[in-house]
Amino acid sequence: MANDEVVNFDTMRDMVLNGGSIKSKERFQFKWDTEAKDIITNNVSRNIESTVKEKRNIDGFDSKPFGWGGG
């Protein structure tokens, strides 16, 4: 819910068409330190990037996975 404003159709479309990235809002992550017996709280966020050009062959408006032979 917190990322509804950040990650939506319009921002995803802009990211893919313009080659940018989207940074999600920070959230809490809790970890257990087994040696000190403490709970550690970190703020983490994710970076969303388009990987279409790294994982697919683009031919005009078509997109085919690497190794695709047709058929």
N, C-alpha and C positions, 0 to 999 in steps of 0.2 A: 504494500500500500504506500509506503513512503516514497517509492520511486515512480509512482504513477505520473507525476509531473515531468520527470526526467526521461523516462523510457516509455515512449508511446509511438504510434504509427508515424507521426510527423518527424520526430527526432531520429527514428530508425531510417526512414526514407532519406533524410538529409545526410545521415552518416554514410549510407551506401552510395548515394549519388555524388557526394562531395569528398569521399575518402577520409572523413574525420573519425572521431571516436566520441563515446559518451561515458562520462564518469558518474557512477551511481552515488547516491547519498551515503554518508557514513552510517555504519551500524555497529552495535556492540558485539564483541566476540569474547566469550569467556573461556579461559583455559585453566586447567588444574596443574599446578606445579607439584609434581610428586615428591620432590626432595624437600622443599620448604613447606609443603602442605598448605599452600596459599592458592587463592583464586586470583588469576590475573585477568584484568579487563583491558582489551585493546579496541580501538576504533579501526574498522576496516571498510574499504570501499573497493569496488571493482571497476575496471576499465573495459568497456564493451567496444570491440572493433570488428569491422567487416573482414571476413577471411575468404570472400568469394574468389578473388584473383589468385590466392595462394592454393586453393583446393579445387578449382574448377577451371576449365578452358572456356573462354568467352569468345563467341563467334557472332558478331552483330548483336542481336537481341536474344540469342540462344546461349544457354549455359549448360555445359556437359561436364560430368566428373572426369578427372584424370583417368586414362585407361579405357574410356568408353570407345568402343569400336563401331558403333552404329548397329543397324539391324532392323 
